[in-house]
Amino acid sequence: MWIQELIENLDRKNAEITFNKHIFDRQEYWKLDLDKIEETVRGGRIVEKKCGVPNKLCFQKYPKKS
């Protein structure tokens, strides 16, 4: 699967993280914390089952409690 290849070849800790310009327009409305988003992308768990859309990754900051 393409996600596995991406994970194996990408160093998320040092990768450049960019945002679509639209997010800055909506940052206040949605109360987005871009630092938390970046932290989640760098160290969060990738959730494959939720994101079936091509070229889309979903992240989970904290693991669900059983």
Number of C-alpha atoms within 10 A of each C-alpha: 5 8 12 9 9 10 11 8 8 10 11 13 12 8 10 9 11 7 9 7 8 8 13 12 10 11 12 10 9 9 8 13 10 13 9 11 14 16 12 17 20 18 14 17 14 17 11 13 8 11 13 10 7 7 8 10 15 15 17 13 15 10 8 6 4 3
